[in-house]
């Protein structure tokens, strides 16, 4: 199994020490697995898509505009 070293802010480390019963490496590992699964799914969906890059950019702008309008209204 590979190893990875992470840097976190001192304040976060202090807070994490308050929960010493938690296996923080396992929490990180599960987060990495979840993110990888999301990225793999996105790649599978994108590979089947007939949308052009311009279509995606247009949808992205529209979604951002609508979300901003909804959440800031």
C-alpha contacts under 8 A as a table, 3 or more apart, distances in Angstrom:
res1	aa1	res2	aa2	distance
8	X	12	X	6.55
8	X	13	X	6.74
9	X	12	X	5.32
9	X	13	X	6.48
10	X	13	X	5.06
10	X	14	X	6.20
11	X	14	X	5.10
11	X	15	X	6.33
12	X	15	X	5.11
12	X	16	X	6.10
13	X	16	X	5.00
13	X	17	X	6.20
14	X	17	X	5.24
14	X	18	X	6.95
15	X	18	X	5.40
15	X	19	X	7.44
16	X	19	X	5.44
16	X	20	X	6.92
17	X	20	X	5.25
19	X	22	X	5.81
20	X	23	X	7.58
23	X	26	X	5.42
23	X	27	X	6.61
24	X	27	X	4.91
24	X	28	X	6.22
25	X	28	X	5.09
25	X	29	X	6.05
26	X	29	X	4.91
26	X	30	X	6.12
27	X	30	X	5.30
27	X	31	X	6.28
28	X	31	X	5.03
28	X	32	X	6.18
29	X	32	X	5.10
29	X	33	X	6.20
30	X	33	X	5.01
30	X	34	X	6.09
31	X	34	X	5.10
31	X	35	X	6.17
32	X	35	X	5.17
32	X	36	X	6.10
33	X	36	X	5.11
33	X	37	X	6.17
34	X	37	X	5.18
34	X	38	X	6.29
35	X	38	X	5.09
35	X	39	X	6.21
36	X	39	X	5.07
36	X	40	X	6.07
37	X	40	X	5.12
37	X	41	X	6.12
38	X	41	X	5.17
38	X	42	X	6.16
39	X	42	X	5.00
39	X	43	X	6.16
40	X	43	X	5.05
40	X	44	X	6.22
41	X	44	X	5.08
41	X	45	X	6.16
42	X	45	X	5.15
42	X	46	X	5.96
43	X	46	X	5.02
43	X	47	X	6.01
44	X	47	X	5.25
44	X	48	X	6.66
45	X	48	X	5.42
45	X	49	X	6.35
46	X	49	X	5.02
51	X	54	X	7.98
51	X	55	X	5.78
51	X	56	X	6.64
52	X	55	X	5.06
52	X	56	X	6.42
53	X	56	X	5.15
53	X	57	X	6.23
54	X	57	X	5.07
54	X	58	X	6.12
55	X	58	X	5.11
55	X	59	X	6.21
56	X	59	X	5.14
56	X	60	X	5.98
57	X	60	X	4.98
57	X	61	X	6.19
58	X	61	X	5.30
58	X	62	X	6.28
59	X	62	X	5.06
59	X	63	X	6.04
60	X	63	X	5.18
60	X	64	X	6.13
61	X	64	X	5.17
61	X	65	X	6.08
62	X	65	X	5.09
62	X	66	X	6.11
63	X	66	X	5.15
63	X	67	X	5.95
64	X	67	X	5.10
64	X	68	X	5.98
65	X	68	X	5.20
65	X	69	X	6.13
66	X	69	X	5.02
66	X	70	X	6.03
67	X	70	X	5.02
67	X	71	X	5.99
68	X	71	X	5.36
68	X	72	X	5.69
68	X	73	X	7.87
69	X	72	X	5.48
69	X	73	X	5.59
70	X	73	X	5.52
